[in-house]
Amino acid sequence: MTTGRPSAALAEPAEAVGRGWTAALSLANGAIWVGWFGPLQILLAAQAKDLAPGTGMSKETLLAWVTGTGAVVSLLANPFFGALSDRTTARAGRRTPWIVAGAAGGALSLLLLAGAGGPWSMVLGWCLVQFTLNAAFAAVTAAVPDRVPRRQRGVVGGWLGAAQILGVVTGTGLATAAGGIGAGYAACAVCTAAGVLPYLLLFRDLPLPPQDRPAWSWRGFLAGFWLSPRRYPDLGWAWLTRFLINLSNSLVLLYLLYYLRDRVHYPDPGRGVLILTAVNGVTLLATVVIGGAWSDRTGRRKPFVVWSGVLMAVATAALAGWGTWPGAVTAAAVLGIGFGVFTSVDFALMTDVLPHAAGRGKDLGLINIANALPQAAAPALAAPLVTYLGGYRVLFLVSAAIGLAGAVLVGRIRGVD
């Protein structure tokens, strides 16, 4: 039986969060992205190159199978663990137990993936990484609408976005500098496990009273994963715009190592990826917090998302016609500017259109499918474009068109200024 007044865990937050809380949550978020992008940027491609001979698959095809299968696992795991955390009544809170389990499981899964000796063990290892880290990521993401008032979500989203790109850069750097595939995975595993500790040790989560937990039924649990676009149109359009812009970004990143080697002819492609990631990270960091804070100050979200999407589409299209190292560096810088603003403001936009306080973790998990699904769709779309339909030039033109469509459709969201 529930009371008429919602518990603190379900109430709309009104008290501003402090810098320490934001910093600790951002560090935890960045640690999770280390566990994802050390492999995605460097290690999985290197493993695919070593394991592809004798399998009947090219390295590109093997990489596509591994990343695509893992993305499907991510697509399912994020809302699933978000829904479980919504129902958790542990004394430590709704989100903390899943951050602990997810980060520890992710670190162990990275170590397992390091020992993959064939395509199937590589697929299994990466799926375990996606499954476990998504448990932690779903909980970290849901902590924002749990604790942060609307007027502060742009700047908090900005710091989470800054931590995300630092996680990408750190993961890429660890994978490159560790001196081997196994050492790279070990370094990412340690960073992932250690990065969540400050948040877990220094800050208490809001517990959900058992009487506020919905009655259990399989039918109700499964039905909760469907949020009708007709009933919640703003959520539907927000999801679609995020999916399209992330798909555009995923198409650019997927074959970046191969693009530098085969089209740009950069002498050290692995180092080139690290440089481009660092350039992108610097410009992203220059705009991600400023963009979120500016959005909070003006009380507007949509114009920031629209123009950042347009800027990213222009930079992606430039890669198609400027296949040189200076062109790649310039495009990486411009993409960082656009993606910085998009990352912080779009996150705030997502939290503003959530329909239910009791289902924040699950609903954000469904929204996060728009991050995971592009990882599955990108390999299926990119492989034939590169192999049969015109190569990297066509790939980047298609990517630009997809991102531009996402930017335009932001205007369909009516309930947010």
N, C-alpha and C positions, 0 to 999 in steps of 0.2 A: 504494500500500500504506500503510495507516495503522498507527500504533503503538498499543500497548495503553493508553497514557496520553493523555488528550485534551489538545490544545493549549490555551493560555490563552484563545484565542478561543471555545473550546467548553466550557471548564470552568465549573462553577457558581461564580460570584464569591463570595469570602469577605472581601476587604478593603474596608472602607468607603470610599466616594468622598468627596472633599473639597468644601468649599463652592464653590471656584472652578470645579470641573468641573460641579457642579450648576447654578451660575449661568450658565455659558457655554452648556450644553445647553438650559437653560430659555429663554435669550435667542434661541437659534436656533429653538426651537419657537414662541416668540411671533412671531418675524419671519414664519414661514410662515403663521400665522393672520392676520397683517396682510394678506398677499396674498390670502387667502380672503375675509375678512369686510369689508374695505373695499368690495369689489364686492357681496357678498351683502347687506349692510345698507343700502347707499345707492346705489352706482353702477349696478348692474344694473337696479334699479327705475327709476332716472332715465333710463337708456338705453331701457328698455322703453316708458316713457311717450312718449319722443321718436320712437321708431321704429315704434310700433304703428299710428298712423294710416296708412291706405292699404294695410295688410297683410291686412285682414279679420279681425284678431284684436284682442281687448281687451288692455290693458296687462297685466292679470292672467294671461291665457292665454299671452302671449308670454313673460312672466317665468317662468311655470311650465315652458314648453318649454325655455328656456335653462338654468335651474337643474336641471331634471330630467335633461336630456341630459348636462350636466356631471357630475352625480352618478353616472350610469352609468359614465362614464369613470373617475371616482374609484374606484368600486367595483372595477373591473378593474385599475386601475393600482397600487393600494396593495399588494395581495399579489404582483403580478407583480414590482414593483421590490424588494419585500422578499425574494422568492425569489432574484432576481439578486444582491442584496447578500449573501445567505447563501453564495453560491458565489464571491464575488469574492476573489481572492488578491493584490490589489495591495499594494505595499509600504506604501502609506498606510493600509491597513486595509480591512475589509469595508464599512464604512459611509461613510467620508469621501468617496470618489469620487462617491457618489450624492447626498450633501448638496451638494457643489459643483455638479454638473450640474443637479440639481433646482432649487436656488435661483437659479442664473443663468438657466436656461430659464424659470423662473416669472416672473422680472423682465421678460425679453424678451416673454413672452406677455402680460403685463399691458399693456405698451406697445402691442402689436398690437391687443389688445382695445379700447384707447382710441380707435383709429381706425375701429372698426366702423361701416359705413355702412348696414347693413341687417340683417334678422333672421338670415340665414345666416352672415354674417361675425361677428355677435355670438355665435352658437352655436359657431362654430369657435374664436373667440378664447377663450371661457370653457372649452371642452374642452381647449385647449392649456394653460391655466392649471392646470386640475385634473390633467392628465397629468403635468406637470413638477413641480408642488409636491408631489404625492403621492410622487414619487421621493425627494425630500428628507425628507418626513414619515415615510415607511416606515423610512428609515435612522436618523433621530433617535429614533424610538420604540424601535427594536430595540437601540439603544445602552444602554437601561436594563437589560434582563435580561442583556446582555453584561457589564456592569460593576458593577451595584448588587446587593449581597446582599439576600436576602428581608427581613431585619429592618429594612432602610432604605428599602424601596420605597414605603411609604406616604408618607413625608415628601418623597422625591424626586418621587413622583407629584403631591404637593401643590404643589411649586414649578413643575413643568411645567404643572399646571392654572392656577396663578396667572399664569404667562406666557401661557397660552392666552387667558385673559380680558383680560389687558392687551393682547394682540395684537388681540382683537376691539374693545376700546375705542379703541386707537390707530388701527386701520384705519378705524373709523367716524369718528373725529375727523379723520383726514387727508382722508378722502373728503368730509367736510362742510366743512372749513375751507379746502380747497385752492382753491375758487372756480370749479370747473367739472369736468366729467366727465374731460376729458383730463388736467388738472392733478392730479385725485384719483388716477387710475391711475398717473401718474408718481411721485407721492409714495409710494404703496404699493409700487411696484416698487423704488425706492431703499431703502426701509426693509427690504424682504424680502432684498435682496442684502447689505446691510450687516450685518444682524442675525446672520447665520451666521458672520461672519468671526472673532470671538473664539474660538469653539469650534474652528474649522479651524486657526487660527494658534497657539493655545496648548496644545492637547492632542492627543496621538497616539492613534490608534485601534489596536485589537488586530488584527494581520494574521492571516489564515488561511493556514497552510502548504499548499502545493499538494497534498501527499500526503493532507491531511485533507478535500479537496474530493471530494464523491461523484462517481463516474463519470457521465458525461453520457449521457442518452438522453431523447428527447422523451417517451416513454411514462412514464418515471420522473418527469420534471419535471412533467408535467401531472397525473399521479396524486397527486403531493404536495399538490395544492390541495384534495383531498377529505379532510377529517378527520371520520370517521364519528361522529355523535352517540351511536351505540350503543357504540362502542369507547371514546369519550372523552365520557361524559355530562356531566361537570362543565363541560367546555369548551362543550358545546352549550347548556346552561342559562345559563351566563355570557354567551354570545353573545346569546341571546334576550332576556335581561333588559336588556342594554346597548342592543340594537336598539329595544326598546319604549320605554324612557325617552328615548332620543335622538329617536325618532319623535315623541313627545309634545312635546319641546322644539322640534323643527323645525316642527311645526304652529303653535306659538305665534309663532315668529320670522318665518315666511315672509311673512305679510301685515301685519306690525306697522306699517309705514309707512301702508298703506291703512286699517288699523283706527283709527289715531289721527286720520286725516283724515275718514273716512266715518262712524265710529261715535262716537268721542269728540269729534270736531270741534275738535281742537287746532289753533290758528291756524298753527303752523309744524311740520308733521309731521316733517320732516327733523331739525330741532332736538329735537323730542320723542323721536325714536328715539335720538339721542345721549344725552339726559338719562336715559332709561330704561336704556340700555346702561351708563352710568356708575353709576347706582344699583345695578343688578344686579352690576356689577363690584366695587363697594365691599363689598357684603355677601358676595359670593363670596370675595373676597380675605381677608375676616375669618374664613372658615371652612375654606378649602381646605387650607392647610398644617396648621392645628390638627387638622382631621379626620384627615389622613393620619398625623400624628405620634401622635395618640391611638390610631389603629388599630394602628400599629407597637408602641406601648407595651403594649397589651392583647393583641396577637397575634390579634385577631379582625377580620374583614372584613364578614361578612354583615349584622350588625345595623345597621351604619352605612349600608350601601347600602339596606337596607329602609326605614329611617325617613327617609332623605333623599328617596327616591322618593315616599313618602307625603306628605311636606311639599310637594314640588313639585306633586303632583296636587291638593292642596288649594288652592294658590295659583293654579293654572291654572283650576280650577273657579270661583274668585272672579272672574276676568276675565269669565266668562259672565254673571254677575249684577250686576256692578258696573262698568258701562261708562262710567266717568268718569276724568278725569285723576288724581285722588287714588287711585282704585282701581287704575289702571295702575301708578302709582308704588309702591303697597303690594305689589302682586303681583310686580313686578320685584324688590323687596327680598327678599321671602320666597323667590322662585325662586332668587335668588343664594345664600341660606343653604343651601338644599337641594342645589343643583347644585355648590356648593363642596365639600361633604363627598362627594357622589357622584363627582365628577371624580377626586379623589385616591385614594379608597379603592377605587373600582371599577377604576381602572388597576392598582393593586397586586393586586387580585383576579385580573385578567386574566393578569398575569405569573405568578401562583402556579399557574395551571392549564395553563400551556404544556406540551405533551407531550415536545418534543424540543429539545435544545440546538442541534443542527445546523440546525434550521429556525426559529429564533426570529423572524427577519425576516418570513418567509413566513407563519408562524402568527399573528403580530401583525397582519400585513396582512389576513389572513382575519378576525381579530377586528375590525379597523378598518372592515371592510365594515359592521359594525353602526353605525358613525358615518356612512358615506357613503350606505348604502341608504336611510335615512330622508330624505335630501335628495331622492332620486328618488321615494320613495313619498309624501312630504308634499304635493307639488304635485298629484299625481293624486288624493289623498284630499281635500285642502283645497278645490280649485277647485269641485267639485260641491257640497260642504257649504256653501260661502259663497254660491254662485250660485243653487242650486236647493233646498237642504234646510234652510234656516233661518238662514243668515247666520253672523255671528261667534259668536253665543251657542252654537249647536250645535257649531261648530268647536272652541270651547274646552272644552265638556263632553266631546266625543269625545276630545280630547287628554288631559284629566284621567283618563278611564277607561283609556286606553292606558297612561299612566304608572303608574297604580295597579296594573295587571296586571303590569307589569314589576317593581315593587317586591315583590309577593307571590311571584312565581316565583323570586326569589333563594333562597328556602328550599329549592328543589330541588337546590341545589349541596351535595354531601355531603362532598367531600374537603377543604374549607376550613372552619375553625371560624367 
